[in-house]
C-alpha cells in the first residue's frame, strides 16, 4: 500500500473536519478494505479530489480496471459526493459508454472533459439517506460511496 497525500503536517485536524474525515478514511481504505491489493490512493492538497489509479471493474466493462476520480464537496462529510469521473476511453463490453457516463457534468460539478474525464452520474436520490457520524471511521463515509460506485458500475439501470 502506498499513499501520495497532502503534507499532513500542514493540516489542523481539530479545525478542519473535512481533512480529518478524508485522511482517516483514506488510511482506513488502504489498511482495512484492501489488505492484499496494492492500491494507490491519492488526495489533492486542496482536499477537492480523491484519485484511485486502478479501481477494479465488473464484468460488463471492456477493461478490468480504471482510474477513478471523485470530487469531494466542500461540505463533505455532511454531503456525499454526487458523481465521479472515469476516463472517456472507458466502454462496456458492447463498445458503448455506460448509460450514466456523460461527456458533460450536472449538478454544478466541475467539467473535466477537456482533461480526458467523463462524468459518471451516481448520487443518492435523497441526501437524508446520508447520515455521517462524528467518528470519521463510522458510516456514512467516503468508502460507503465507493461501495455505491461498485454497484453503479455493475448495473446498467440504477436508482440510488
MODELLER restraints for C-alpha pairs under 7 A, 6 or more apart:
rsr = mdl.restraints
at = mdl.atoms
rsr.add(forms.Gaussian(group=physical.xy_distance, feature=features.Distance(at['CA:1:A'], at['CA:30:A']), mean=6.43, stdev=0.5))
rsr.add(forms.Gaussian(group=physical.xy_distance, feature=features.Distance(at['CA:1:A'], at['CA:38:A']), mean=5.04, stdev=0.5))
rsr.add(forms.Gaussian(group=physical.xy_distance, feature=features.Distance(at['CA:1:A'], at['CA:39:A']), mean=5.94, stdev=0.5))
rsr.add(forms.Gaussian(group=physical.xy_distance, feature=features.Distance(at['CA:1:A'], at['CA:40:A']), mean=6.37, stdev=0.5))
rsr.add(forms.Gaussian(group=physical.xy_distance, feature=features.Distance(at['CA:2:A'], at['CA:40:A']), mean=5.40, stdev=0.5))
rsr.add(forms.Gaussian(group=physical.xy_distance, feature=features.Distance(at['CA:3:A'], at['CA:40:A']), mean=5.87, stdev=0.5))
rsr.add(forms.Gaussian(group=physical.xy_distance, feature=features.Distance(at['CA:3:A'], at['CA:41:A']), mean=5.72, stdev=0.5))
rsr.add(forms.Gaussian(group=physical.xy_distance, feature=features.Distance(at['CA:3:A'], at['CA:42:A']), mean=6.13, stdev=0.5))
rsr.add(forms.Gaussian(group=physical.xy_distance, feature=features.Distance(at['CA:4:A'], at['CA:41:A']), mean=6.82, stdev=0.5))
rsr.add(forms.Gaussian(group=physical.xy_distance, feature=features.Distance(at['CA:4:A'], at['CA:42:A']), mean=5.02, stdev=0.5))
rsr.add(forms.Gaussian(group=physical.xy_distance, feature=features.Distance(at['CA:5:A'], at['CA:42:A']), mean=5.45, stdev=0.5))
rsr.add(forms.Gaussian(group=physical.xy_distance, feature=features.Distance(at['CA:5:A'], at['CA:43:A']), mean=5.20, stdev=0.5))
rsr.add(forms.Gaussian(group=physical.xy_distance, feature=features.Distance(at['CA:5:A'], at['CA:44:A']), mean=6.77, stdev=0.5))
rsr.add(forms.Gaussian(group=physical.xy_distance, feature=features.Distance(at['CA:6:A'], at['CA:43:A']), mean=6.70, stdev=0.5))
rsr.add(forms.Gaussian(group=physical.xy_distance, feature=features.Distance(at['CA:6:A'], at['CA:44:A']), mean=6.39, stdev=0.5))
rsr.add(forms.Gaussian(group=physical.xy_distance, feature=features.Distance(at['CA:6:A'], at['CA:45:A']), mean=4.71, stdev=0.5))
rsr.add(forms.Gaussian(group=physical.xy_distance, feature=features.Distance(at['CA:13:A'], at['CA:19:A']), mean=6.44, stdev=0.5))
rsr.add(forms.Gaussian(group=physical.xy_distance, feature=features.Distance(at['CA:13:A'], at['CA:20:A']), mean=5.18, stdev=0.5))
rsr.add(forms.Gaussian(group=physical.xy_distance, feature=features.Distance(at['CA:18:A'], at['CA:76:A']), mean=5.98, stdev=0.5))
rsr.add(forms.Gaussian(group=physical.xy_distance, feature=features.Distance(at['CA:18:A'], at['CA:77:A']), mean=6.35, stdev=0.5))
rsr.add(forms.Gaussian(group=physical.xy_distance, feature=features.Distance(at['CA:19:A'], at['CA:47:A']), mean=6.93, stdev=0.5))
rsr.add(forms.Gaussian(group=physical.xy_distance, feature=features.Distance(at['CA:21:A'], at['CA:136:A']), mean=4.97, stdev=0.5))
rsr.add(forms.Gaussian(group=physical.xy_distance, feature=features.Distance(at['CA:24:A'], at['CA:136:A']), mean=6.71, stdev=0.5))
rsr.add(forms.Gaussian(group=physical.xy_distance, feature=features.Distance(at['CA:24:A'], at['CA:137:A']), mean=6.97, stdev=0.5))
rsr.add(forms.Gaussian(group=physical.xy_distance, feature=features.Distance(at['CA:25:A'], at['CA:136:A']), mean=6.74, stdev=0.5))
rsr.add(forms.Gaussian(group=physical.xy_distance, feature=features.Distance(at['CA:25:A'], at['CA:137:A']), mean=6.24, stdev=0.5))
rsr.add(forms.Gaussian(group=physical.xy_distance, feature=features.Distance(at['CA:25:A'], at['CA:142:A']), mean=6.94, stdev=0.5))
rsr.add(forms.Gaussian(group=physical.xy_distance, feature=features.Distance(at['CA:29:A'], at['CA:143:A']), mean=6.93, stdev=0.5))
rsr.add(forms.Gaussian(group=physical.xy_distance, feature=features.Distance(at['CA:39:A'], at['CA:54:A']), mean=6.70, stdev=0.5))
rsr.add(forms.Gaussian(group=physical.xy_distance, feature=features.Distance(at['CA:40:A'], at['CA:52:A']), mean=6.23, stdev=0.5))
rsr.add(forms.Gaussian(group=physical.xy_distance, feature=features.Distance(at['CA:40:A'], at['CA:53:A']), mean=6.55, stdev=0.5))
rsr.add(forms.Gaussian(group=physical.xy_distance, feature=features.Distance(at['CA:41:A'], at['CA:51:A']), mean=5.90, stdev=0.5))
rsr.add(forms.Gaussian(group=physical.xy_distance, feature=features.Distance(at['CA:41:A'], at['CA:52:A']), mean=4.88, stdev=0.5))
rsr.add(forms.Gaussian(group=physical.xy_distance, feature=features.Distance(at['CA:42:A'], at['CA:50:A']), mean=5.71, stdev=0.5))
rsr.add(forms.Gaussian(group=physical.xy_distance, feature=features.Distance(at['CA:42:A'], at['CA:51:A']), mean=4.98, stdev=0.5))
rsr.add(forms.Gaussian(group=physical.xy_distance, feature=features.Distance(at['CA:42:A'], at['CA:52:A']), mean=6.41, stdev=0.5))
rsr.add(forms.Gaussian(group=physical.xy_distance, feature=features.Distance(at['CA:43:A'], at['CA:49:A']), mean=5.77, stdev=0.5))
rsr.add(forms.Gaussian(group=physical.xy_distance, feature=features.Distance(at['CA:43:A'], at['CA:50:A']), mean=4.46, stdev=0.5))
rsr.add(forms.Gaussian(group=physical.xy_distance, feature=features.Distance(at['CA:43:A'], at['CA:51:A']), mean=6.09, stdev=0.5))
rsr.add(forms.Gaussian(group=physical.xy_distance, feature=features.Distance(at['CA:44:A'], at['CA:50:A']), mean=6.64, stdev=0.5))
rsr.add(forms.Gaussian(group=physical.xy_distance, feature=features.Distance(at['CA:48:A'], at['CA:71:A']), mean=5.73, stdev=0.5))
rsr.add(forms.Gaussian(group=physical.xy_distance, feature=features.Distance(at['CA:48:A'], at['CA:72:A']), mean=4.96, stdev=0.5))
rsr.add(forms.Gaussian(group=physical.xy_distance, feature=features.Distance(at['CA:48:A'], at['CA:73:A']), mean=6.94, stdev=0.5))
rsr.add(forms.Gaussian(group=physical.xy_distance, feature=features.Distance(at['CA:49:A'], at['CA:69:A']), mean=6.58, stdev=0.5))
rsr.add(forms.Gaussian(group=physical.xy_distance, feature=features.Distance(at['CA:49:A'], at['CA:70:A']), mean=5.44, stdev=0.5))
rsr.add(forms.Gaussian(group=physical.xy_distance, feature=features.Distance(at['CA:49:A'], at['CA:71:A']), mean=4.65, stdev=0.5))
rsr.add(forms.Gaussian(group=physical.xy_distance, feature=features.Distance(at['CA:49:A'], at['CA:72:A']), mean=5.55, stdev=0.5))
rsr.add(forms.Gaussian(group=physical.xy_distance, feature=features.Distance(at['CA:50:A'], at['CA:69:A']), mean=5.82, stdev=0.5))
rsr.add(forms.Gaussian(group=physical.xy_distance, feature=features.Distance(at['CA:50:A'], at['CA:70:A']), mean=5.17, stdev=0.5))
rsr.add(forms.Gaussian(group=physical.xy_distance, feature=features.Distance(at['CA:50:A'], at['CA:71:A']), mean=6.73, stdev=0.5))
rsr.add(forms.Gaussian(group=physical.xy_distance, feature=features.Distance(at['CA:51:A'], at['CA:68:A']), mean=5.79, stdev=0.5))
rsr.add(forms.Gaussian(group=physical.xy_distance, feature=features.Distance(at['CA:51:A'], at['CA:69:A']), mean=4.61, stdev=0.5))
rsr.add(forms.Gaussian(group=physical.xy_distance, feature=features.Distance(at['CA:51:A'], at['CA:70:A']), mean=6.46, stdev=0.5))
rsr.add(forms.Gaussian(group=physical.xy_distance, feature=features.Distance(at['CA:52:A'], at['CA:67:A']), mean=5.70, stdev=0.5))
rsr.add(forms.Gaussian(group=physical.xy_distance, feature=features.Distance(at['CA:52:A'], at['CA:68:A']), mean=5.12, stdev=0.5))
rsr.add(forms.Gaussian(group=physical.xy_distance, feature=features.Distance(at['CA:52:A'], at['CA:69:A']), mean=6.48, stdev=0.5))
rsr.add(forms.Gaussian(group=physical.xy_distance, feature=features.Distance(at['CA:53:A'], at['CA:66:A']), mean=6.75, stdev=0.5))
rsr.add(forms.Gaussian(group=physical.xy_distance, feature=features.Distance(at['CA:53:A'], at['CA:67:A']), mean=4.14, stdev=0.5))
rsr.add(forms.Gaussian(group=physical.xy_distance, feature=features.Distance(at['CA:53:A'], at['CA:68:A']), mean=6.21, stdev=0.5))
rsr.add(forms.Gaussian(group=physical.xy_distance, feature=features.Distance(at['CA:54:A'], at['CA:65:A']), mean=5.48, stdev=0.5))
rsr.add(forms.Gaussian(group=physical.xy_distance, feature=features.Distance(at['CA:54:A'], at['CA:66:A']), mean=5.27, stdev=0.5))
rsr.add(forms.Gaussian(group=physical.xy_distance, feature=features.Distance(at['CA:54:A'], at['CA:67:A']), mean=5.10, stdev=0.5))
rsr.add(forms.Gaussian(group=physical.xy_distance, feature=features.Distance(at['CA:55:A'], at['CA:65:A']), mean=5.25, stdev=0.5))
rsr.add(forms.Gaussian(group=physical.xy_distance, feature=features.Distance(at['CA:55:A'], at['CA:66:A']), mean=5.19, stdev=0.5))
rsr.add(forms.Gaussian(group=physical.xy_distance, feature=features.Distance(at['CA:55:A'], at['CA:67:A']), mean=5.92, stdev=0.5))
rsr.add(forms.Gaussian(group=physical.xy_distance, feature=features.Distance(at['CA:55:A'], at['CA:68:A']), mean=6.37, stdev=0.5))
rsr.add(forms.Gaussian(group=physical.xy_distance, feature=features.Distance(at['CA:56:A'], at['CA:64:A']), mean=6.06, stdev=0.5))
rsr.add(forms.Gaussian(group=physical.xy_distance, feature=features.Distance(at['CA:56:A'], at['CA:65:A']), mean=4.50, stdev=0.5))
rsr.add(forms.Gaussian(group=physical.xy_distance, feature=features.Distance(at['CA:56:A'], at['CA:66:A']), mean=6.65, stdev=0.5))
rsr.add(forms.Gaussian(group=physical.xy_distance, feature=features.Distance(at['CA:57:A'], at['CA:64:A']), mean=5.12, stdev=0.5))
rsr.add(forms.Gaussian(group=physical.xy_distance, feature=features.Distance(at['CA:57:A'], at['CA:65:A']), mean=5.20, stdev=0.5))
rsr.add(forms.Gaussian(group=physical.xy_distance, feature=features.Distance(at['CA:57:A'], at['CA:66:A']), mean=6.95, stdev=0.5))
rsr.add(forms.Gaussian(group=physical.xy_distance, feature=features.Distance(at['CA:58:A'], at['CA:153:A']), mean=6.91, stdev=0.5))
rsr.add(forms.Gaussian(group=physical.xy_distance, feature=features.Distance(at['CA:58:A'], at['CA:154:A']), mean=5.66, stdev=0.5))
rsr.add(forms.Gaussian(group=physical.xy_distance, feature=features.Distance(at['CA:60:A'], at['CA:92:A']), mean=5.65, stdev=0.5))
rsr.add(forms.Gaussian(group=physical.xy_distance, feature=features.Distance(at['CA:60:A'], at['CA:93:A']), mean=5.71, stdev=0.5))
rsr.add(forms.Gaussian(group=physical.xy_distance, feature=features.Distance(at['CA:60:A'], at['CA:154:A']), mean=6.70, stdev=0.5))
rsr.add(forms.Gaussian(group=physical.xy_distance, feature=features.Distance(at['CA:61:A'], at['CA:91:A']), mean=6.08, stdev=0.5))
rsr.add(forms.Gaussian(group=physical.xy_distance, feature=features.Distance(at['CA:61:A'], at['CA:92:A']), mean=4.02, stdev=0.5))
rsr.add(forms.Gaussian(group=physical.xy_distance, feature=features.Distance(at['CA:61:A'], at['CA:93:A']), mean=5.13, stdev=0.5))
rsr.add(forms.Gaussian(group=physical.xy_distance, feature=features.Distance(at['CA:62:A'], at['CA:91:A']), mean=6.01, stdev=0.5))
rsr.add(forms.Gaussian(group=physical.xy_distance, feature=features.Distance(at['CA:62:A'], at['CA:92:A']), mean=5.11, stdev=0.5))
rsr.add(forms.Gaussian(group=physical.xy_distance, feature=features.Distance(at['CA:62:A'], at['CA:93:A']), mean=4.46, stdev=0.5))
rsr.add(forms.Gaussian(group=physical.xy_distance, feature=features.Distance(at['CA:66:A'], at['CA:86:A']), mean=6.97, stdev=0.5))
rsr.add(forms.Gaussian(group=physical.xy_distance, feature=features.Distance(at['CA:67:A'], at['CA:86:A']), mean=6.23, stdev=0.5))
rsr.add(forms.Gaussian(group=physical.xy_distance, feature=features.Distance(at['CA:67:A'], at['CA:87:A']), mean=6.99, stdev=0.5))
rsr.add(forms.Gaussian(group=physical.xy_distance, feature=features.Distance(at['CA:68:A'], at['CA:85:A']), mean=5.88, stdev=0.5))
rsr.add(forms.Gaussian(group=physical.xy_distance, feature=features.Distance(at['CA:68:A'], at['CA:86:A']), mean=5.26, stdev=0.5))
rsr.add(forms.Gaussian(group=physical.xy_distance, feature=features.Distance(at['CA:69:A'], at['CA:84:A']), mean=5.83, stdev=0.5))
rsr.add(forms.Gaussian(group=physical.xy_distance, feature=features.Distance(at['CA:69:A'], at['CA:85:A']), mean=4.94, stdev=0.5))
rsr.add(forms.Gaussian(group=physical.xy_distance, feature=features.Distance(at['CA:69:A'], at['CA:86:A']), mean=6.56, stdev=0.5))
rsr.add(forms.Gaussian(group=physical.xy_distance, feature=features.Distance(at['CA:70:A'], at['CA:84:A']), mean=4.64, stdev=0.5))
rsr.add(forms.Gaussian(group=physical.xy_distance, feature=features.Distance(at['CA:70:A'], at['CA:85:A']), mean=6.28, stdev=0.5))
rsr.add(forms.Gaussian(group=physical.xy_distance, feature=features.Distance(at['CA:71:A'], at['CA:81:A']), mean=6.47, stdev=0.5))
rsr.add(forms.Gaussian(group=physical.xy_distance, feature=features.Distance(at['CA:71:A'], at['CA:84:A']), mean=6.33, stdev=0.5))
rsr.add(forms.Gaussian(group=physical.xy_distance, feature=features.Distance(at['CA:72:A'], at['CA:81:A']), mean=5.64, stdev=0.5))
rsr.add(forms.Gaussian(group=physical.xy_distance, feature=features.Distance(at['CA:73:A'], at['CA:79:A']), mean=6.90, stdev=0.5))
rsr.add(forms.Gaussian(group=physical.xy_distance, feature=features.Distance(at['CA:73:A'], at['CA:81:A']), mean=6.06, stdev=0.5))
rsr.add(forms.Gaussian(group=physical.xy_distance, feature=features.Distance(at['CA:77:A'], at['CA:132:A']), mean=6.48, stdev=0.5))
rsr.add(forms.Gaussian(group=physical.xy_distance, feature=features.Distance(at['CA:77:A'], at['CA:141:A']), mean=6.94, stdev=0.5))
rsr.add(forms.Gaussian(group=physical.xy_distance, feature=features.Distance(at['CA:78:A'], at['CA:132:A']), mean=6.36, stdev=0.5))
rsr.add(forms.Gaussian(group=physical.xy_distance, feature=features.Distance(at['CA:80:A'], at['CA:130:A']), mean=6.88, stdev=0.5))
rsr.add(forms.Gaussian(group=physical.xy_distance, feature=features.Distance(at['CA:82:A'], at['CA:122:A']), mean=6.10, stdev=0.5))
rsr.add(forms.Gaussian(group=physical.xy_distance, feature=features.Distance(at['CA:82:A'], at['CA:123:A']), mean=4.60, stdev=0.5))
rsr.add(forms.Gaussian(group=physical.xy_distance, feature=features.Distance(at['CA:83:A'], at['CA:119:A']), mean=6.84, stdev=0.5))
rsr.add(forms.Gaussian(group=physical.xy_distance, feature=features.Distance(at['CA:83:A'], at['CA:120:A']), mean=5.49, stdev=0.5))
rsr.add(forms.Gaussian(group=physical.xy_distance, feature=features.Distance(at['CA:83:A'], at['CA:121:A']), mean=4.67, stdev=0.5))
rsr.add(forms.Gaussian(group=physical.xy_distance, feature=features.Distance(at['CA:83:A'], at['CA:122:A']), mean=4.57, stdev=0.5))
rsr.add(forms.Gaussian(group=physical.xy_distance, feature=features.Distance(at['CA:83:A'], at['CA:123:A']), mean=5.75, stdev=0.5))
rsr.add(forms.Gaussian(group=physical.xy_distance, feature=features.Distance(at['CA:84:A'], at['CA:119:A']), mean=5.83, stdev=0.5))
rsr.add(forms.Gaussian(group=physical.xy_distance, feature=features.Distance(at['CA:84:A'], at['CA:120:A']), mean=5.29, stdev=0.5))
rsr.add(forms.Gaussian(group=physical.xy_distance, feature=features.Distance(at['CA:84:A'], at['CA:121:A']), mean=6.92, stdev=0.5))
rsr.add(forms.Gaussian(group=physical.xy_distance, feature=features.Distance(at['CA:85:A'], at['CA:117:A']), mean=5.75, stdev=0.5))
rsr.add(forms.Gaussian(group=physical.xy_distance, feature=features.Distance(at['CA:85:A'], at['CA:118:A']), mean=5.44, stdev=0.5))
rsr.add(forms.Gaussian(group=physical.xy_distance, feature=features.Distance(at['CA:85:A'], at['CA:119:A']), mean=4.58, stdev=0.5))
rsr.add(forms.Gaussian(group=physical.xy_distance, feature=features.Distance(at['CA:85:A'], at['CA:120:A']), mean=5.63, stdev=0.5))
rsr.add(forms.Gaussian(group=physical.xy_distance, feature=features.Distance(at['CA:86:A'], at['CA:117:A']), mean=5.45, stdev=0.5))
rsr.add(forms.Gaussian(group=physical.xy_distance, feature=features.Distance(at['CA:86:A'], at['CA:118:A']), mean=5.41, stdev=0.5))
rsr.add(forms.Gaussian(group=physical.xy_distance, feature=features.Distance(at['CA:86:A'], at['CA:119:A']), mean=6.59, stdev=0.5))
rsr.add(forms.Gaussian(group=physical.xy_distance, feature=features.Distance(at['CA:87:A'], at['CA:116:A']), mean=5.73, stdev=0.5))
rsr.add(forms.Gaussian(group=physical.xy_distance, feature=features.Distance(at['CA:87:A'], at['CA:117:A']), mean=4.43, stdev=0.5))
rsr.add(forms.Gaussian(group=physical.xy_distance, feature=features.Distance(at['CA:87:A'], at['CA:118:A']), mean=5.73, stdev=0.5))
rsr.add(forms.Gaussian(group=physical.xy_distance, feature=features.Distance(at['CA:88:A'], at['CA:116:A']), mean=5.88, stdev=0.5))
rsr.add(forms.Gaussian(group=physical.xy_distance, feature=features.Distance(at['CA:88:A'], at['CA:117:A']), mean=5.27, stdev=0.5))
rsr.add(forms.Gaussian(group=physical.xy_distance, feature=features.Distance(at['CA:88:A'], at['CA:118:A']), mean=4.92, stdev=0.5))
rsr.add(forms.Gaussian(group=physical.xy_distance, feature=features.Distance(at['CA:90:A'], at['CA:97:A']), mean=6.89, stdev=0.5))
rsr.add(forms.Gaussian(group=physical.xy_distance, feature=features.Distance(at['CA:91:A'], at['CA:97:A']), mean=4.64, stdev=0.5))
rsr.add(forms.Gaussian(group=physical.xy_distance, feature=features.Distance(at['CA:91:A'], at['CA:98:A']), mean=6.73, stdev=0.5))
rsr.add(forms.Gaussian(group=physical.xy_distance, feature=features.Distance(at['CA:92:A'], at['CA:98:A']), mean=6.40, stdev=0.5))
rsr.add(forms.Gaussian(group=physical.xy_distance, feature=features.Distance(at['CA:98:A'], at['CA:156:A']), mean=6.76, stdev=0.5))
rsr.add(forms.Gaussian(group=physical.xy_distance, feature=features.Distance(at['CA:99:A'], at['CA:156:A']), mean=6.47, stdev=0.5))
rsr.add(forms.Gaussian(group=physical.xy_distance, feature=features.Distance(at['CA:100:A'], at['CA:120:A']), mean=5.47, stdev=0.5))
rsr.add(forms.Gaussian(group=physical.xy_distance, feature=features.Distance(at['CA:100:A'], at['CA:121:A']), mean=5.33, stdev=0.5))
rsr.add(forms.Gaussian(group=physical.xy_distance, feature=features.Distance(at['CA:101:A'], at['CA:118:A']), mean=6.31, stdev=0.5))
rsr.add(forms.Gaussian(group=physical.xy_distance, feature=features.Distance(at['CA:101:A'], at['CA:119:A']), mean=5.77, stdev=0.5))
rsr.add(forms.Gaussian(group=physical.xy_distance, feature=features.Distance(at['CA:101:A'], at['CA:120:A']), mean=4.45, stdev=0.5))
rsr.add(forms.Gaussian(group=physical.xy_distance, feature=features.Distance(at['CA:101:A'], at['CA:121:A']), mean=6.52, stdev=0.5))
rsr.add(forms.Gaussian(group=physical.xy_distance, feature=features.Distance(at['CA:102:A'], at['CA:118:A']), mean=5.48, stdev=0.5))
rsr.add(forms.Gaussian(group=physical.xy_distance, feature=features.Distance(at['CA:102:A'], at['CA:119:A']), mean=5.17, stdev=0.5))
rsr.add(forms.Gaussian(group=physical.xy_distance, feature=features.Distance(at['CA:102:A'], at['CA:120:A']), mean=6.20, stdev=0.5))
rsr.add(forms.Gaussian(group=physical.xy_distance, feature=features.Distance(at['CA:103:A'], at['CA:113:A']), mean=5.92, stdev=0.5))
rsr.add(forms.Gaussian(group=physical.xy_distance, feature=features.Distance(at['CA:103:A'], at['CA:118:A']), mean=4.88, stdev=0.5))
rsr.add(forms.Gaussian(group=physical.xy_distance, feature=features.Distance(at['CA:103:A'], at['CA:119:A']), mean=6.23, stdev=0.5))
rsr.add(forms.Gaussian(group=physical.xy_distance, feature=features.Distance(at['CA:104:A'], at['CA:111:A']), mean=6.39, stdev=0.5))
rsr.add(forms.Gaussian(group=physical.xy_distance, feature=features.Distance(at['CA:104:A'], at['CA:113:A']), mean=6.78, stdev=0.5))
rsr.add(forms.Gaussian(group=physical.xy_distance, feature=features.Distance(at['CA:104:A'], at['CA:118:A']), mean=6.99, stdev=0.5))
rsr.add(forms.Gaussian(group=physical.xy_distance, feature=features.Distance(at['CA:104:A'], at['CA:119:A']), mean=6.44, stdev=0.5))
rsr.add(forms.Gaussian(group=physical.xy_distance, feature=features.Distance(at['CA:105:A'], at['CA:111:A']), mean=5.80, stdev=0.5))
rsr.add(forms.Gaussian(group=physical.xy_distance, feature=features.Distance(at['CA:105:A'], at['CA:119:A']), mean=5.74, stdev=0.5))
rsr.add(forms.Gaussian(group=physical.xy_distance, feature=features.Distance(at['CA:122:A'], at['CA:152:A']), mean=6.91, stdev=0.5))
rsr.add(forms.Gaussian(group=physical.xy_distance, feature=features.Distance(at['CA:123:A'], at['CA:160:A']), mean=6.54, stdev=0.5))
rsr.add(forms.Gaussian(group=physical.xy_distance, feature=features.Distance(at['CA:124:A'], at['CA:160:A']), mean=5.04, stdev=0.5))
rsr.add(forms.Gaussian(group=physical.xy_distance, feature=features.Distance(at['CA:125:A'], at['CA:160:A']), mean=5.80, stdev=0.5))
rsr.add(forms.Gaussian(group=physical.xy_distance, feature=features.Distance(at['CA:130:A'], at['CA:140:A']), mean=6.17, stdev=0.5))
rsr.add(forms.Gaussian(group=physical.xy_distance, feature=features.Distance(at['CA:131:A'], at['CA:140:A']), mean=5.63, stdev=0.5))
rsr.add(forms.Gaussian(group=physical.xy_distance, feature=features.Distance(at['CA:132:A'], at['CA:139:A']), mean=5.79, stdev=0.5))
rsr.add(forms.Gaussian(group=physical.xy_distance, feature=features.Distance(at['CA:132:A'], at['CA:140:A']), mean=4.42, stdev=0.5))
rsr.add(forms.Gaussian(group=physical.xy_distance, feature=features.Distance(at['CA:132:A'], at['CA:141:A']), mean=6.36, stdev=0.5))
rsr.add(forms.Gaussian(group=physical.xy_distance, feature=features.Distance(at['CA:133:A'], at['CA:139:A']), mean=6.40, stdev=0.5))
rsr.add(forms.Gaussian(group=physical.xy_distance, feature=features.Distance(at['CA:133:A'], at['CA:140:A']), mean=6.75, stdev=0.5))
rsr.add(forms.Gaussian(group=physical.xy_distance, feature=features.Distance(at['CA:152:A'], at['CA:158:A']), mean=6.46, stdev=0.5))
